[in-house]
Amino acid sequence: MKKIKSLRGKKIKSLRGRIFVDIMIVAMFPILIFAIISQGNLRAWQKNDLQERMQANLENADRCLDIQLDKYNAILFDLCTDDVVVEAVENINNNDDAMEVNTSKLRHELSHVCNRNQGIEGITIFLANGEVIFYDKQNSSSISSDWAGKVHCPEVKKEQVYQGQMQPIVVNDKHTYLLQIARNLIDYRDIHEKLGTVVFSIDEQLISDTLQVGVNANTYLLERNYVISAPSVAKIGRTLDSVKNTKKNLYVSKVNQKSQFTICIERDISTYRKTMNEQVGMLIGVAFIAFLVMIFLSYIFTRPYIHVMQSVGQGFHEVETGNFETRLEFWKRAPEEIKDIEFGFNEMVENLDNLINQVKQAVLEQKNAELSALEAQIDPHFLYNTLDSINWKAIENEQYDISSMLVALANILRYTVDNAGGTSTLAQELGWLKQYMVLQGTRMGKIPVIETDIPEELFGFQIHKLLLQPFVENSVKYGFYGKEEECVLKISARQMEYQIHIQIEDNGNGITQDMLAKINDERSDMKGHLGITNVRKRLKLYYGEEAMVYFESEEHLYTRVHLFIPMTDEHQEVQ
C-alpha cells in the first residue's frame, strides 16, 4: 500500500506560490507606500535645499558685484573730481594756448589710474568740444589704439551708466571682453556745466571671477537678456535662452539694482540626481532584503500546511492513474481539520475502489453476454452435419465445383465458431479472408484479386476473429457490384507508436459523400449496415476507447477503411 508523504512534481501555479504572492502583496503594499512618501518628501527637501543654496549664492554674487562696482565707481569719482583733471579739461574745451600741456597732463593721469588699478584696461574721455582723449593699457599707449578711441559714449543722466560689450578687443591675438562704466565730468564750481564724459573699460574676466560662487555652478551677467559676462567667453553675446540647458541644470536670477544687470546662476543638478538615485537604490535594496526575509518566513510558516495540500494533490493524482491503494498519512499532532481531510480521503478512495471493482465485474458480464449474442447466431454442429451431407451428395453427382465450395464454406464456418470470440494471428485472419473471397468470387463469376502489404513482424499480431470480415463483405456486396473491370482488394498494415494501423481498400464503386459522413458518424442510425455497427461495438468491447475506425471514399474510384487497434502484450505473438 503506497503512502503519500510529499509531492515531488511542483506546478507553477501552486498553492504555495499563491500564498507567497498574497503575503508579498500584503507586506509590500505598506512598504511601497512608505517608500513612495519618503522618496517624495526627500525629493522635495533636497530640491528646496538646492534652491535655497542657489538663492544664497545669488545674493552673495549680487553683493560681490556691488563691491566690485563700488570700487571702480570710487576710482571713477576720484578721477572726475580731481582738480588737475577738471582744470585740464576746461582749458582744452576753451582752446587754451597750453592745449598740448593739458592733453599731456590728462594722458599721464589716465595712464597712472590704469596702471595703478587692476582690471581697468582703458580710460576714454569724451570732451565737450568733441575731442577724445584715451589711454590703452593693452598697448600702453595714449596716442594710437584700435579700440580705446572708438568706445561708444553713452548718455549719462544719473551719476554713472553701466554697459557691456558683445565683441571682444583683440591685442596680440588675445581676446578681451569689456564692461564699461561711464560718468559725466562736471565742474563742481558750476554743476550745470558738463565738461565731458569719462568711460572706464573694465576686463570682463575680473568681474566673472568675482561672480563665480559655489561648486558645480556658473554665473552669468546679462544685459537685456544677452550674456555680457560668463565663465566661458564663447557664450558672451548669446541670449540666455540659447545658453540654457534646463534638462541638466537649474537656474535662478536676480536684477542688480546698482547696474541693472541681471545675475543668473546655473547649477548642475547631476549631483542632486545622483543623490536621488542612490536613495532610490538604497530603498530598493532594503525592499529586496525585506522581500527575501518575507519569502523565507512565509516558507517556514506555511511549509506544514503546504505539505498537506501537496500530499492531497499527489493522492488524487495517484487515484487518477488507477492506484486505489493510495492512502494519506500526516503527522500525529496535525490539527483536527487536517485529520478530517486524511480520514475523508482514505475512506473515499476505499469506497471508490470497491465501486469500480463492482462496475468492472458488471461490464465484463455484459460484455460476455453481448459477445455471445453477436457471435453465436446458429448451432454450428447442425451446420457441419448438413454441409457434410450436401458435400457427399455433390460428389456422387460429380459436382466437384459445388463440393469445393462446400468444403470452403465448412472451413470458414469452423474457423468462425471455433473458439468464438477469441483471437487469431493477423496471418490466420488473412488466410481465412482469402478463402472467403474464393467463395464470394464463385458467386460473382470472377475472383477478386487480393493484394497484401504487411511486414512479416506483424503476421503474429493477435486480433479478434472476424474483425475484418464485415469490411471485406461490404467491398464485395457494394463496391464490386456491377463492376466489369478487374476487382482489386488491398490489405495493408503498419505499426505506429502504440497502435496497429490496418487499411482495407477496394477499387469499387465508392460511396457518396452524404453516406460517407453518415457512416463515419457513430451516432447515426445505420440500418442496412449492421456489420459496421457490430464491428464498432466489438471494437469498444475488446479494446475500449483506444480503438477507432473511419472511412475514406471517392465515387467510382475507391473506398478505404482505416482501422486502429491498440498494441498490448496479449495481442503480440512471438514468431
C-alpha positions as CSV (number, residue, x, y, z in Angstrom):
1,M,0.0,0.0,0.0
2,K,1.5,3.3,-1.0
3,K,1.5,6.1,1.5
4,I,1.8,9.7,0.2
5,K,4.0,12.0,2.3
6,S,5.3,14.5,-0.2
7,L,4.7,15.9,-3.7
8,R,7.7,15.6,-6.0
9,G,6.3,17.4,-9.0
10,K,5.6,21.1,-8.4
11,K,3.3,23.1,-10.6
12,I,4.0,26.7,-11.4
13,K,0.6,27.8,-10.2
14,S,0.8,26.1,-6.9
15,L,-0.9,26.9,-3.6
16,R,2.5,27.9,-2.1
17,G,3.1,30.3,-5.0
18,R,-0.3,31.9,-4.4
19,I,0.2,32.2,-0.7
20,F,3.6,33.8,-1.4
21,V,2.1,36.3,-3.8
22,D,-0.6,37.2,-1.3
23,I,1.8,37.6,1.5
24,M,4.1,39.7,-0.7
25,I,1.2,41.9,-1.7
26,V,0.0,42.4,1.9
27,A,3.5,43.0,3.2
28,M,5.0,45.0,0.3
29,F,2.0,47.4,0.0
30,P,2.7,49.4,3.1
31,I,6.4,49.3,2.4
32,L,5.9,50.7,-1.1
33,I,3.6,53.4,0.3
34,F,6.2,54.3,2.9
35,A,8.9,54.3,0.3
36,I,7.0,56.5,-2.1
37,I,6.0,59.0,0.6
38,S,9.6,59.0,1.9
39,Q,11.0,59.4,-1.6
40,G,8.6,62.3,-2.3
41,N,9.5,64.1,0.9
42,L,13.2,63.5,0.3
43,R,13.0,64.9,-3.2
44,A,11.0,67.9,-2.1
45,W,13.5,68.6,0.8
46,Q,16.6,68.2,-1.4
47,K,15.0,70.4,-4.1
48,N,14.2,73.2,-1.6
49,D,17.6,72.9,-0.1
50,L,19.2,73.2,-3.5
51,Q,17.1,76.2,-4.4
52,E,17.9,77.9,-1.0
53,R,21.6,77.4,-1.6
54,M,21.3,78.7,-5.1
55,Q,19.4,81.7,-3.8
56,A,22.1,82.3,-1.1
57,N,24.8,82.1,-3.9
58,L,22.8,84.5,-5.9
59,E,22.7,87.0,-3.0
60,N,26.4,86.5,-2.5
61,A,27.1,87.2,-6.2
62,D,25.0,90.3,-6.1
63,R,27.0,91.6,-3.1
64,C,30.2,90.8,-4.8
65,L,29.2,92.6,-7.9
66,D,28.2,95.7,-5.8
67,I,31.5,95.6,-4.1
68,Q,33.4,95.5,-7.3
69,L,31.3,98.2,-9.0
70,D,31.7,100.4,-5.9
71,K,35.4,100.0,-6.1
72,Y,35.5,101.2,-9.7
73,N,32.9,103.9,-9.1
74,A,35.1,105.3,-6.3
75,I,38.1,105.4,-8.7
76,L,36.0,107.0,-11.4
77,F,34.6,109.6,-8.9
78,D,38.1,110.5,-7.8
79,L,39.2,110.9,-11.3
80,C,36.2,113.1,-12.3
81,T,36.6,115.3,-9.2
82,D,40.4,115.7,-9.4
83,D,41.2,119.4,-9.7
84,V,44.1,118.8,-12.1
85,V,41.9,116.8,-14.4
86,V,39.0,119.2,-14.3
87,E,41.3,122.2,-14.9
88,A,43.0,120.5,-17.8
89,V,39.7,119.5,-19.4
90,E,38.4,123.1,-19.0
91,N,41.5,124.5,-20.6
92,I,41.2,122.1,-23.6
93,N,37.5,122.9,-24.0
94,N,38.3,126.6,-24.0
95,N,41.1,126.1,-26.6
96,D,43.7,127.4,-24.2
97,D,47.2,128.1,-25.7
98,A,48.6,125.4,-23.5
99,M,46.5,122.6,-25.1
100,E,49.4,120.2,-25.6
101,V,50.4,120.6,-22.0
102,N,46.9,120.0,-20.7
103,T,46.5,117.0,-23.0
104,S,49.7,115.5,-21.8
105,K,48.6,116.0,-18.2
106,L,45.4,114.2,-18.9
107,R,47.1,111.3,-20.6
108,H,49.6,111.0,-17.8
109,E,46.8,111.0,-15.3
110,L,44.8,108.3,-17.2
111,S,47.9,106.1,-17.5
112,H,48.5,106.5,-13.9
113,V,45.0,105.4,-12.9
114,C,45.0,102.4,-15.3
115,N,48.3,101.1,-14.3
116,R,47.6,101.5,-10.6
117,N,44.2,99.7,-10.6
118,Q,43.9,96.1,-11.8
119,G,41.1,95.4,-14.2
120,I,41.0,98.8,-15.8
121,E,42.1,98.1,-19.4
122,G,41.5,101.6,-20.7
123,I,40.0,105.1,-20.0
124,T,38.4,107.3,-22.6
125,I,37.4,110.9,-22.0
126,F,34.9,112.5,-24.4
127,L,35.3,116.3,-24.2
128,A,32.6,118.8,-24.7
129,N,34.4,120.2,-27.7
130,G,34.2,116.8,-29.4
131,E,37.8,115.8,-28.8
132,V,38.6,112.3,-27.4
133,I,41.5,111.6,-25.1
134,F,42.2,108.0,-24.1
135,Y,44.7,105.6,-22.6
136,D,45.0,102.0,-23.8
137,K,46.5,99.8,-21.1
138,Q,46.7,96.8,-23.5
139,N,49.0,98.7,-25.9
140,S,50.4,101.0,-23.2
141,S,49.6,103.9,-25.5
142,S,47.6,107.1,-25.3
143,I,48.2,108.0,-28.9
144,S,47.2,105.0,-31.1
145,S,44.6,102.3,-30.2
146,D,42.4,100.1,-32.3
147,W,39.6,100.4,-29.8
148,A,40.1,102.9,-27.0
149,G,39.3,105.9,-29.2
150,K,36.3,104.2,-30.7
151,V,34.5,103.4,-27.4
152,H,30.8,104.2,-27.5
153,C,29.9,107.2,-25.4
154,P,26.7,106.6,-23.6
155,E,24.2,109.2,-22.5
156,V,24.7,109.7,-18.7
157,K,21.6,111.1,-17.0
158,K,22.4,109.9,-13.4
159,E,25.7,109.5,-11.6
160,Q,27.0,106.7,-13.7
161,V,26.0,104.3,-16.5
162,Y,27.0,100.6,-17.0
163,Q,27.1,98.8,-20.3
164,G,28.5,95.5,-21.7
165,Q,30.3,94.8,-24.9
166,M,29.3,91.9,-27.2
167,Q,32.5,92.0,-29.2
168,P,36.0,91.5,-27.8
169,I,39.0,93.6,-28.3
170,V,42.0,91.8,-29.9
171,V,45.5,92.7,-28.9
172,N,48.4,90.4,-29.8
173,D,45.9,87.6,-30.6
174,K,44.4,88.0,-27.1
175,H,40.7,88.4,-27.0
176,T,39.4,90.5,-24.1
177,Y,35.7,91.3,-23.4
178,L,35.0,94.6,-21.6
179,L,32.4,96.0,-19.2
180,Q,32.2,99.8,-19.2
181,I,31.3,102.4,-16.5
182,A,30.6,106.0,-17.7
183,R,30.3,109.2,-15.6
184,N,29.9,112.8,-16.6
185,L,32.8,115.2,-15.9
186,I,31.4,118.3,-14.2
187,D,32.9,121.4,-12.8
188,Y,31.8,121.3,-9.2
189,R,32.1,125.1,-9.1
190,D,29.3,125.1,-11.7
191,I,27.4,121.8,-11.6
192,H,25.3,122.7,-14.6
193,E,28.3,122.8,-16.8
194,K,29.1,119.5,-18.4
195,L,32.8,119.3,-19.3
196,G,32.7,115.8,-20.8
197,T,32.2,112.1,-20.2
198,V,34.7,109.6,-18.7
199,V,34.4,105.9,-19.6
200,F,36.2,103.1,-17.8
201,S,36.7,99.9,-19.8
202,I,37.0,97.0,-17.3
203,D,38.2,93.5,-18.0
204,E,35.1,91.2,-18.0
205,Q,37.2,88.3,-16.7
206,L,37.8,90.0,-13.4
207,I,34.1,90.6,-13.0
208,S,33.3,87.0,-14.0
209,D,35.8,85.6,-11.4
210,T,34.2,87.7,-8.8
211,L,30.7,86.3,-9.6
212,Q,31.7,82.6,-9.6
213,V,30.4,81.3,-6.2
214,G,29.6,77.8,-5.2
215,V,30.6,74.4,-6.6
216,N,29.1,73.0,-9.8
217,A,27.7,76.4,-10.6
218,N,28.2,79.1,-13.3
219,T,27.2,82.7,-13.0
220,Y,26.2,84.8,-16.0
221,L,25.8,88.6,-16.2
222,L,23.1,89.7,-18.6
223,E,22.1,93.0,-20.2
224,R,18.7,92.9,-21.9
225,N,18.8,89.1,-21.8
226,Y,22.2,89.0,-23.6
227,V,25.2,87.4,-21.9
228,I,27.9,90.1,-21.3
229,S,29.9,88.0,-18.7
230,A,30.3,84.3,-18.4
231,P,32.8,81.6,-17.3
232,S,33.1,80.7,-21.0
233,V,33.7,83.6,-23.4
234,A,32.1,81.5,-26.1
235,K,28.7,82.2,-24.5
236,I,29.2,86.0,-24.5
237,G,26.9,87.8,-27.0
238,R,24.3,85.0,-27.0
239,T,20.8,85.1,-25.5
240,L,20.2,83.4,-22.2
241,D,17.7,81.0,-23.8
242,S,20.3,79.8,-26.3
243,V,22.7,79.1,-23.4
244,K,20.2,77.3,-21.1
245,N,20.0,73.6,-20.7
246,T,17.1,73.0,-18.5
247,K,17.4,69.2,-18.7
248,K,20.8,69.2,-16.9
249,N,20.8,72.5,-15.0
250,L,18.6,74.6,-12.7
251,Y,18.5,78.4,-13.0
252,V,17.8,81.4,-10.6
253,S,18.3,85.0,-11.5
254,K,18.1,88.5,-9.9
255,V,18.5,92.1,-11.1
256,N,21.4,94.0,-9.7
257,Q,19.9,97.3,-8.5
258,K,23.2,99.3,-9.0
259,S,23.9,98.3,-12.6
260,Q,20.5,97.0,-13.7
261,F,22.4,93.9,-15.0
262,T,20.7,90.6,-14.4
263,I,22.7,88.0,-12.5
264,C,21.8,84.4,-13.4
265,I,23.2,81.3,-11.7
266,E,23.3,78.0,-13.4
267,R,23.6,74.9,-11.2
268,D,24.4,71.4,-12.5
269,I,21.8,69.1,-10.9
270,S,23.7,65.8,-11.8
271,T,24.9,65.6,-8.2
272,Y,21.4,66.1,-7.0
273,R,20.1,63.4,-9.3
274,K,23.0,61.1,-8.3
275,T,22.0,61.5,-4.7
276,M,18.4,60.8,-5.5
277,N,19.4,57.7,-7.5
278,E,21.4,56.5,-4.5
279,Q,18.5,57.0,-2.2
280,V,16.2,55.0,-4.6
281,G,18.8,52.3,-4.9
282,M,19.0,52.1,-1.1
283,L,15.3,51.8,-0.8
284,I,15.2,49.1,-3.5
285,G,17.9,47.2,-1.7
286,V,16.0,47.5,1.6
287,A,12.8,46.4,-0.1
288,F,14.6,43.4,-1.7
289,I,16.1,42.3,1.6
290,A,12.7,42.6,3.2
291,F,11.2,40.6,0.3
292,L,13.8,37.8,0.8
293,V,13.1,37.7,4.6
294,M,9.4,37.5,4.0
295,I,9.8,34.7,1.5
296,F,11.9,32.8,4.0
297,L,9.5,33.3,6.9
298,S,6.4,32.5,4.8
299,Y,8.1,29.3,3.6
300,I,8.9,28.3,7.2
301,F,5.4,29.1,8.5
302,T,3.4,27.7,5.6
303,R,5.5,24.6,4.9
304,P,3.5,22.1,7.1
305,Y,0.2,23.2,5.6
306,I,1.5,23.3,2.0
307,H,2.8,19.8,2.6
308,V,-0.7,18.7,3.5
309,M,-2.1,20.2,0.2
310,Q,0.7,18.7,-1.8
311,S,0.1,15.3,-0.3
312,V,-3.6,15.5,-1.0
313,G,-2.9,16.6,-4.6
314,Q,-0.4,13.8,-5.1
315,G,-3.0,11.4,-3.6
316,F,-5.6,12.5,-6.2
317,H,-3.0,12.2,-8.9
318,E,-2.3,8.6,-7.9
319,V,-6.0,7.8,-7.8
320,E,-6.5,9.3,-11.3
321,T,-3.8,6.9,-12.6
322,G,-5.7,4.0,-11.2
323,N,-3.8,3.4,-8.0
324,F,-6.6,2.9,-5.5
325,E,-4.2,1.6,-2.8
326,T,-3.1,5.2,-2.1
327,R,-3.6,6.4,1.4
328,L,-2.7,9.7,3.2
329,E,-0.7,9.8,6.4
330,F,0.0,13.1,8.2
331,W,1.9,13.9,11.3
332,K,0.4,12.8,14.6
333,R,-0.1,16.3,16.0
334,A,-1.8,17.6,13.0
335,P,-4.8,19.9,13.5
336,E,-8.3,18.4,13.6
337,E,-9.1,19.8,10.2
338,I,-6.1,18.1,8.7
339,K,-7.0,14.8,10.3
340,D,-10.6,15.2,8.9
341,I,-9.1,15.6,5.4
342,E,-6.9,12.5,5.9
343,F,-9.8,10.3,7.1
344,G,-12.2,11.6,4.4
345,F,-9.7,11.0,1.6
346,N,-8.8,7.5,2.7
347,E,-12.4,6.5,3.1
348,M,-13.3,8.0,-0.2
349,V,-10.6,6.1,-2.1
350,E,-11.6,2.8,-0.4
351,N,-15.2,3.2,-1.3
352,L,-14.2,4.3,-4.9
353,D,-12.1,1.2,-5.3
354,N,-14.9,-1.1,-4.2
355,L,-17.3,0.7,-6.6
356,I,-15.0,0.4,-9.6
357,N,-14.4,-3.3,-9.0
358,Q,-18.2,-3.8,-9.0
359,V,-18.6,-1.8,-12.2
360,K,-15.8,-3.8,-13.9
361,Q,-17.5,-7.0,-13.0
362,A,-20.8,-5.8,-14.3
363,V,-19.2,-4.6,-17.5
364,L,-17.4,-7.9,-18.0
365,E,-20.6,-9.8,-17.6
366,Q,-22.4,-7.5,-20.0
367,K,-19.5,-7.8,-22.5
368,N,-19.7,-11.6,-22.4
369,A,-23.4,-11.5,-22.9
370,E,-23.2,-9.2,-25.9
371,L,-20.4,-11.2,-27.5
372,S,-22.5,-14.3,-27.1
373,A,-25.4,-12.6,-28.7
374,L,-23.3,-11.2,-31.6
375,E,-21.2,-14.3,-32.4
376,A,-23.3,-17.3,-31.6
377,Q,-26.1,-17.0,-34.1
378,I,-26.8,-20.6,-35.1
379,D,-25.9,-24.1,-33.8
380,P,-22.6,-25.0,-35.5
381,H,-22.9,-28.8,-35.2
382,F,-26.2,-28.8,-37.2
383,L,-24.5,-26.8,-39.9
384,Y,-21.4,-29.1,-40.0
385,N,-23.6,-32.2,-40.5
386,T,-25.8,-30.6,-43.1
387,L,-22.9,-29.3,-45.1
388,D,-21.2,-32.7,-45.0
389,S,-24.3,-34.4,-46.3
390,I,-24.6,-31.9,-49.2
391,N,-20.9,-32.3,-50.0
392,W,-21.2,-36.1,-50.4
393,K,-24.3,-35.7,-52.5
394,A,-22.4,-33.3,-54.8
395,I,-19.5,-35.8,-55.1
396,E,-22.0,-38.6,-56.0
397,N,-23.3,-36.4,-58.8
398,E,-19.8,-35.4,-59.9
399,Q,-20.4,-31.7,-59.0
400,Y,-16.9,-31.1,-57.9
401,D,-17.1,-27.2,-58.0
402,I,-20.0,-27.3,-55.7
403,S,-18.1,-29.8,-53.5
404,S,-15.1,-27.4,-53.3
405,M,-17.4,-24.5,-52.4
406,L,-19.0,-26.6,-49.6
407,V,-15.6,-27.5,-48.3
408,A,-14.5,-23.8,-48.3
409,L,-17.8,-22.9,-46.6
410,A,-17.3,-25.6,-43.9
411,N,-13.7,-24.4,-43.2
412,I,-15.0,-20.8,-42.9
413,L,-17.7,-21.9,-40.5
414,R,-15.3,-24.0,-38.5
415,Y,-12.9,-21.0,-38.2
416,T,-15.7,-18.8,-37.2
417,V,-17.2,-20.9,-34.4
418,D,-14.0,-22.5,-33.1
419,N,-13.1,-20.5,-30.0
420,A,-15.8,-18.0,-30.8
421,G,-14.9,-14.5,-29.5
422,G,-11.2,-15.5,-29.2
423,T,-8.2,-14.2,-31.1
424,S,-6.1,-15.3,-34.0
425,T,-3.0,-14.0,-35.7
426,L,-3.2,-11.5,-38.5
427,A,-1.7,-14.1,-40.8
428,Q,-4.6,-16.6,-40.0
429,E,-7.2,-13.9,-40.5
430,L,-5.8,-13.1,-43.9
431,G,-5.8,-16.8,-44.9
432,W,-9.4,-17.0,-43.8
433,L,-10.3,-13.9,-45.8
434,K,-8.7,-15.4,-49.0
435,Q,-11.0,-18.5,-48.6
436,Y,-13.9,-16.2,-48.1
437,M,-13.0,-14.3,-51.3
438,V,-12.8,-17.6,-53.3
439,L,-16.3,-18.4,-52.1
440,Q,-17.6,-15.0,-53.0
441,G,-15.8,-15.0,-56.3
442,T,-17.6,-18.2,-57.4
443,R,-20.8,-16.4,-56.7
444,M,-19.7,-13.3,-58.6
445,G,-18.3,-15.2,-61.6
446,K,-14.8,-13.9,-61.0
447,I,-12.5,-14.0,-58.1
448,P,-11.3,-10.5,-56.9
449,V,-7.5,-10.0,-56.6
450,I,-6.2,-9.7,-53.1
451,E,-3.0,-7.6,-52.6
452,T,-1.4,-7.5,-49.2
453,D,1.3,-5.2,-47.9
454,I,2.1,-6.4,-44.3
455,P,5.5,-6.6,-42.7
456,E,6.5,-10.1,-41.5
457,E,6.9,-8.9,-37.9
458,L,3.1,-8.2,-37.8
459,F,2.0,-11.6,-39.0
460,G,1.9,-12.8,-35.4
461,F,-0.1,-9.8,-34.2
462,Q,-3.3,-11.1,-32.3
463,I,-6.6,-9.7,-33.3
464,H,-10.1,-10.9,-32.6
465,K,-11.7,-13.2,-35.2
466,L,-13.9,-11.9,-38.0
467,L,-12.9,-8.3,-37.2
468,L,-12.0,-7.6,-40.8
469,Q,-14.8,-9.7,-42.4
470,P,-17.6,-7.1,-42.4
471,F,-15.4,-4.6,-44.3
472,V,-14.4,-7.2,-46.9
473,E,-18.1,-8.2,-47.3
474,N,-19.1,-4.6,-47.9
475,S,-16.5,-4.3,-50.7
476,V,-17.9,-7.5,-52.4
477,K,-21.5,-6.6,-51.8
478,Y,-21.5,-2.9,-52.7
479,G,-18.1,-1.9,-54.0
480,F,-17.7,-4.6,-56.7
481,Y,-21.4,-4.8,-57.6
482,G,-21.9,-4.5,-61.4
483,K,-18.2,-3.7,-61.9
484,E,-16.9,-5.3,-65.1
485,E,-13.2,-4.3,-64.7
486,E,-10.8,-6.2,-62.5
487,C,-11.7,-6.1,-58.9
488,V,-8.8,-5.5,-56.5
489,L,-8.8,-5.6,-52.7
490,K,-5.7,-4.2,-51.0
491,I,-5.0,-5.0,-47.3
492,S,-2.0,-3.4,-45.6
493,A,-0.8,-3.0,-42.0
494,R,1.7,-0.7,-40.3
495,Q,2.9,-0.4,-36.7
496,M,2.6,3.1,-35.2
497,E,3.8,4.0,-31.7
498,Y,1.2,2.1,-29.7
499,Q,-1.2,1.0,-32.4
500,I,-1.5,-1.2,-35.4
501,H,-3.0,0.7,-38.5
502,I,-4.8,-1.8,-40.8
503,Q,-6.0,-0.4,-44.1
504,I,-8.6,-2.2,-46.4
505,E,-9.0,-0.6,-49.9
506,D,-11.1,-1.6,-52.9
507,N,-11.3,-0.1,-56.4
508,G,-15.0,-0.4,-56.5
509,N,-18.0,2.0,-56.9
510,G,-17.2,4.2,-53.9
511,I,-19.6,5.9,-51.5
512,T,-21.4,9.2,-51.8
513,Q,-20.3,12.0,-49.6
514,D,-23.6,12.0,-47.7
515,M,-23.4,8.3,-47.0
516,L,-19.7,8.6,-46.1
517,A,-20.5,11.3,-43.5
518,K,-23.3,9.1,-42.1
519,I,-21.0,6.0,-41.9
520,N,-18.3,8.0,-40.1
521,D,-20.8,9.4,-37.5
522,E,-21.1,6.8,-34.8
523,R,-24.3,8.3,-33.6
524,S,-26.1,7.9,-36.9
525,D,-28.7,5.2,-37.5
526,M,-27.0,2.6,-39.8
527,K,-30.0,0.5,-40.8
528,G,-28.8,-1.9,-43.6
529,H,-25.2,-1.7,-42.4
530,L,-25.4,-3.8,-39.2
531,G,-22.0,-5.3,-40.0
532,I,-20.3,-1.9,-39.5
533,T,-22.4,-1.2,-36.4
534,N,-21.4,-4.6,-34.9
535,V,-17.7,-4.1,-35.6
536,R,-17.8,-0.7,-33.8
537,K,-19.5,-2.3,-30.8
538,R,-17.0,-5.2,-30.8
539,L,-14.1,-2.7,-31.0
540,K,-15.3,-0.8,-28.0
541,L,-15.9,-4.1,-26.1
542,Y,-12.5,-5.5,-27.0
543,Y,-10.2,-2.5,-26.9
544,G,-12.2,0.3,-25.2
545,E,-11.9,3.9,-26.4
546,E,-8.3,3.4,-27.8
547,A,-9.6,1.6,-30.9
548,M,-11.0,3.6,-33.9
549,V,-12.4,3.1,-37.4
550,Y,-13.2,5.6,-40.1
551,F,-13.8,5.5,-43.9
552,E,-12.5,7.4,-46.9
553,S,-14.1,7.2,-50.4
554,E,-14.4,8.8,-53.8
555,E,-17.3,7.8,-56.0
556,H,-16.3,5.5,-58.9
557,L,-12.7,5.3,-57.6
558,Y,-12.2,3.7,-54.3
559,T,-13.3,3.0,-50.7
560,R,-10.7,2.9,-48.0
561,V,-11.2,1.7,-44.4
562,H,-8.8,2.7,-41.6
563,L,-8.7,0.5,-38.5
564,F,-6.6,1.4,-35.5
565,I,-6.1,-1.3,-32.9
566,P,-4.0,-0.7,-29.7
567,M,-1.0,-2.9,-29.1
568,T,-0.8,-4.8,-25.8
569,D,1.2,-7.7,-24.6
570,E,-1.7,-10.1,-25.1
571,H,-2.0,-9.1,-28.8
572,Q,1.6,-10.0,-29.7
573,E,2.9,-13.4,-30.5
574,V,6.5,-14.5,-30.9
575,Q,7.2,-15.6,-34.5
